[in-house]
Amino acid sequence: MGGVVASTSGNDITVGGPHGWATGQAISFGSEIRFIESVVNATTIRLNAPFSVAPATGAPLNPTITYAPATQLPSVSIFDYWSPATAVQRIIAGASVDVMKIKVNGDYHELEFQGEARDLLDNTSFSSGVASLTHFPEEPPVGEIGYQTIPGHIGQVWMGASPTQFFTLTEAEVVVRNNVDMRKREFGFDGPRCVSAGEREVGMKFRILEQDDAATKDLYAAGKARQPISVMLQLGQDPGQLCGIYMPNVIPEVPEFDDRNPRVEWSFGLSQANGSLDDEIRIAFA
């Protein structure tokens, strides 16, 4: 999604025509990504947090793509090819994601996926008809790997009932758990025949350095009172290499005080993100 800015007022942004956007979608400007907290009208949206530099009139917004949880989980097949071509090649067929973890710290970020699969195929024992395949697929042609370290991965974090930018986050882990049942215990089935998602659990655990400012104290008060806060993580700080994670309704746990290091850290246990109709979390790229 993109657009052209007509005017800006605090967290409100007006574009030059009907935007057609919905709550939870992401927009990006410059080297930052934000999420739509609410739709004011056909041309105006309210962001979860302001941009560091307000977009000027006529400024273009960067294109983004936003992902939300799904009621029906799709499956995927994972191909595991090795060299030389005569080596054992494998396919994990009908895999589903039961647990996704996004780990964040000051050094690097990790995305971790866990789940079961319908079957494990290999080219040495393959027979026609397995996994609806007539032959074991060959590895597609690939070019040389030309990768480099992506600079500027630090990003931003905004938290609170009235979101404030924090500079004291030391680590965080966002967890999405689908509680998948592979439906493999029914009489008459020789293996899993479908993926059945259970009640979704979304949460975040994180650590921050203790400070005596109002925003940090408000996090503690929210945990004691079981009051929801908004959480947004931006990974990266270069246009085209941004990832945003937004949870609008997180109930923080009361933090533990960790004084093993020279500075006291507050360790918030897994704090539940609430929602309805698949809106507990949004993940976007820009």
C-alpha positions as CSV (number, residue, x, y, z in Angstrom):
1,M,0.0,0.0,0.0
2,G,1.2,3.5,-0.8
3,G,-0.2,7.0,-1.3
4,V,0.6,10.7,-1.4
5,V,0.3,12.8,1.7
6,A,-2.0,15.8,1.7
7,S,-1.5,16.9,5.3
8,T,-0.2,15.7,8.7
9,S,-1.4,16.6,12.2
10,G,0.2,14.6,15.0
11,N,-0.6,10.9,14.5
12,D,-3.2,11.8,11.8
13,I,-2.3,11.6,8.1
14,T,-4.6,12.7,5.3
15,V,-3.9,11.5,1.7
16,G,-5.1,13.1,-1.5
17,G,-8.0,10.7,-2.2
18,P,-9.9,7.8,-0.7
19,H,-7.3,5.4,0.7
20,G,-9.3,2.2,1.1
21,W,-7.1,1.2,4.0
22,A,-8.1,-0.7,7.2
23,T,-7.1,-0.7,10.8
24,G,-3.9,-2.7,11.3
25,Q,-2.4,-2.1,7.9
26,A,1.1,-0.6,7.8
27,I,2.3,2.5,6.0
28,S,5.9,3.6,5.6
29,F,7.7,6.9,5.1
30,G,11.4,7.4,4.7
31,S,13.2,4.9,6.9
32,E,10.2,4.2,9.3
33,I,7.2,2.0,9.4
34,R,4.0,2.6,11.3
35,F,0.5,0.9,11.6
36,I,-3.0,2.3,11.3
37,E,-4.5,2.5,14.8
38,S,-7.9,3.7,13.4
39,V,-9.5,5.0,10.3
40,V,-10.8,8.5,10.8
41,N,-12.6,8.9,7.5
42,A,-12.2,8.0,3.8
43,T,-9.0,10.1,3.5
44,T,-7.6,10.3,7.0
45,I,-6.0,7.6,9.2
46,R,-4.5,7.7,12.7
47,L,-1.2,6.0,13.3
48,N,-0.1,4.0,16.3
49,A,2.9,6.4,16.7
50,P,4.1,9.5,14.9
51,F,6.9,9.4,12.3
52,S,10.1,11.0,13.5
53,V,9.9,13.4,10.6
54,A,6.4,14.4,9.7
55,P,5.7,13.8,6.0
56,A,5.3,17.0,4.0
57,T,2.4,17.8,1.7
58,G,3.0,15.9,-1.6
59,A,5.4,13.4,0.0
60,P,4.9,9.8,-1.3
61,L,4.4,6.9,1.1
62,N,6.5,3.8,0.5
63,P,4.7,0.6,-0.6
64,T,4.1,-2.0,2.2
65,I,2.7,-5.4,2.6
66,T,0.9,-6.5,5.8
67,Y,0.2,-10.0,7.1
68,A,-2.5,-10.9,9.6
69,P,-3.3,-14.2,11.3
70,A,-5.7,-16.6,9.3
71,T,-8.6,-18.6,10.6
72,Q,-7.8,-21.4,8.2
73,L,-4.1,-22.4,8.2
74,P,-2.5,-23.4,4.9
75,S,0.1,-26.1,4.6
76,V,3.4,-25.9,2.8
77,S,6.0,-28.3,1.4
78,I,9.7,-27.8,2.1
79,F,12.3,-29.0,-0.4
80,D,15.7,-30.0,1.0
81,Y,18.2,-30.4,-1.9
82,W,21.9,-31.4,-1.5
83,S,24.9,-31.6,-3.8
84,P,25.8,-33.6,-5.7
85,A,22.5,-34.5,-7.4
86,T,23.1,-38.2,-6.6
87,A,22.9,-37.5,-2.9
88,V,19.7,-38.1,-0.9
89,Q,17.2,-35.3,-1.6
90,R,14.1,-34.8,0.7
91,I,10.7,-33.2,0.8
92,I,8.8,-32.4,3.9
93,A,5.2,-32.6,2.6
94,G,2.2,-31.0,4.1
95,A,4.0,-29.0,6.8
96,S,2.1,-26.5,9.1
97,V,3.4,-23.8,11.3
98,D,2.5,-24.5,14.9
99,V,4.8,-22.0,16.6
100,M,6.5,-18.9,15.2
101,K,9.0,-16.9,17.2
102,I,10.6,-13.6,16.4
103,K,13.7,-12.9,18.5
104,V,15.0,-9.4,18.8
105,N,18.2,-8.0,20.4
106,G,20.9,-5.4,19.7
107,D,23.1,-7.8,17.7
108,Y,20.8,-9.7,15.3
109,H,17.2,-10.9,14.8
110,E,15.9,-14.4,14.3
111,L,12.7,-15.9,12.9
112,E,12.0,-19.5,14.1
113,F,9.3,-21.8,12.9
114,Q,8.1,-25.1,14.4
115,G,5.5,-27.6,13.4
116,E,4.6,-31.1,12.2
117,A,4.2,-32.4,8.6
118,R,2.2,-35.0,6.8
119,D,5.1,-37.0,5.5
120,L,8.8,-37.1,4.8
121,L,9.7,-38.1,1.2
122,D,13.1,-38.9,-0.3
123,N,14.3,-39.7,-3.8
124,T,15.7,-43.1,-2.7
125,S,12.4,-44.6,-1.6
126,F,10.0,-42.5,-3.6
127,S,7.2,-44.2,-5.5
128,S,4.8,-42.7,-8.0
129,G,1.6,-41.4,-6.4
130,V,3.0,-40.4,-3.0
131,A,2.0,-36.9,-2.1
132,S,0.2,-36.6,-5.4
133,L,3.5,-36.6,-7.3
134,T,4.3,-38.8,-10.3
135,H,8.0,-38.3,-10.0
136,F,10.4,-36.9,-7.5
137,P,10.9,-33.2,-8.5
138,E,14.4,-32.2,-9.5
139,E,16.1,-29.2,-8.0
140,P,15.3,-26.0,-9.9
141,P,18.3,-24.1,-11.4
142,V,19.8,-21.7,-8.9
143,G,22.3,-18.9,-9.4
144,E,25.2,-18.0,-7.2
145,I,24.5,-16.8,-3.7
146,G,25.4,-13.1,-3.6
147,Y,24.4,-11.9,-0.1
148,Q,25.8,-9.3,2.2
149,T,25.1,-8.2,5.8
150,I,22.1,-5.8,5.9
151,P,23.3,-2.6,7.7
152,G,21.1,-0.6,10.0
153,H,19.1,-3.4,11.6
154,I,18.6,-1.8,15.0
155,G,15.1,-0.3,14.5
156,Q,12.7,1.1,17.1
157,V,10.3,0.1,19.8
158,W,7.1,1.9,20.8
159,M,5.2,0.8,23.9
160,G,2.6,2.0,26.3
161,A,-1.1,3.0,26.6
162,S,0.0,6.2,25.0
163,P,2.9,4.7,23.0
164,T,6.4,6.1,23.8
165,Q,9.6,5.3,22.0
166,F,11.9,3.2,24.3
167,F,15.7,3.1,24.0
168,T,16.2,0.7,26.8
169,L,15.0,-2.6,25.3
170,T,17.7,-5.2,25.6
171,E,15.9,-8.2,24.1
172,A,12.4,-9.3,23.1
173,E,10.7,-12.4,21.8
174,V,7.3,-12.4,20.0
175,V,5.5,-15.8,20.0
176,V,2.6,-17.0,17.9
177,R,1.3,-20.4,18.9
178,N,-1.5,-22.0,16.7
179,N,-2.0,-25.1,18.9
180,V,-2.2,-27.2,15.7
181,D,-3.7,-30.7,15.8
182,M,-2.6,-32.8,12.8
183,R,-5.7,-35.0,13.1
184,K,-3.7,-38.2,13.1
185,R,-5.5,-40.3,15.8
186,E,-8.7,-41.1,14.1
187,F,-9.5,-44.8,13.4
188,G,-9.0,-45.7,9.8
189,F,-6.4,-43.1,8.9
190,D,-2.9,-44.1,8.2
191,G,-1.5,-40.7,8.9
192,P,-2.5,-37.0,9.3
193,R,-5.2,-36.0,6.8
194,C,-5.8,-32.4,7.7
195,V,-4.5,-29.5,9.8
196,S,-6.8,-28.2,12.5
197,A,-5.8,-25.0,14.3
198,G,-6.7,-24.6,17.9
199,E,-7.1,-21.5,20.0
200,R,-4.4,-19.1,18.9
201,E,-2.0,-17.7,21.6
202,V,0.0,-14.5,20.8
203,G,2.4,-12.9,23.3
204,M,5.7,-11.2,23.9
205,K,8.3,-11.3,26.6
206,F,10.9,-8.6,26.8
207,R,13.6,-7.0,29.0
208,I,14.2,-3.3,29.5
209,L,16.7,-1.4,31.6
210,E,15.1,0.3,34.6
211,Q,14.7,4.0,34.6
212,D,12.8,6.5,36.7
213,D,11.0,8.2,33.8
214,A,7.2,8.3,33.5
215,A,7.0,5.9,30.5
216,T,8.9,3.1,32.3
217,K,6.9,3.5,35.4
218,D,3.7,3.4,33.4
219,L,4.7,-0.1,32.0
220,Y,5.1,-1.4,35.6
221,A,1.7,0.2,36.6
222,A,0.0,-1.4,33.5
223,G,1.3,-4.8,34.6
224,K,0.1,-4.4,38.2
225,A,-3.4,-3.2,37.0
226,R,-3.6,-5.7,34.1
227,Q,-4.2,-2.8,31.7
228,P,-3.5,-3.2,27.9
229,I,-0.8,-1.4,26.2
230,S,0.2,-1.1,22.5
231,V,3.5,-2.6,21.3
232,M,5.2,-1.9,18.0
233,L,8.7,-3.2,17.0
234,Q,10.4,-1.9,13.9
235,L,13.3,-4.0,12.7
236,G,15.7,-2.2,10.4
237,Q,16.3,1.4,9.6
238,D,16.9,1.4,5.8
239,P,14.0,1.9,3.3
240,G,13.2,-1.4,1.5
241,Q,14.6,-3.4,4.4
242,L,12.0,-2.7,7.2
243,C,9.9,-5.2,9.2
244,G,7.2,-4.0,11.5
245,I,5.4,-6.0,14.3
246,Y,2.3,-4.5,15.8
247,M,0.2,-5.8,18.7
248,P,-2.4,-3.2,19.8
249,N,-3.6,-4.9,22.9
250,V,-1.0,-6.5,25.1
251,I,-1.4,-7.2,28.8
252,P,2.1,-6.9,30.3
253,E,3.1,-9.2,33.2
254,V,4.5,-7.6,36.3
255,P,8.3,-7.5,35.7
256,E,10.9,-9.3,37.7
257,F,13.9,-7.2,38.8
258,D,17.2,-8.7,37.6
259,D,20.2,-7.1,39.4
260,R,22.9,-9.5,38.2
261,N,24.4,-6.9,35.9
262,P,25.6,-3.4,36.8
263,R,22.3,-1.9,35.7
264,V,18.9,-3.3,36.9
265,E,16.8,-4.9,34.2
266,W,13.1,-5.5,34.2
267,S,12.2,-8.9,32.8
268,F,8.6,-9.1,31.6
269,G,7.3,-12.6,31.3
270,L,5.2,-13.8,28.3
271,S,2.6,-11.1,28.1
272,Q,-0.6,-12.1,26.3
273,A,-1.8,-10.1,23.2
274,N,-5.6,-10.0,23.0
275,G,-7.8,-9.4,20.0
276,S,-10.8,-10.7,18.0
277,L,-11.3,-11.7,14.4
278,D,-7.6,-12.4,13.7
279,D,-6.3,-9.0,14.8
280,E,-4.0,-9.8,17.7
281,I,-0.9,-9.2,15.7
282,R,0.2,-7.7,12.3
283,I,3.5,-8.2,10.6
284,A,4.5,-5.9,7.7
285,F,7.4,-5.3,5.4
286,A,8.4,-2.1,3.6
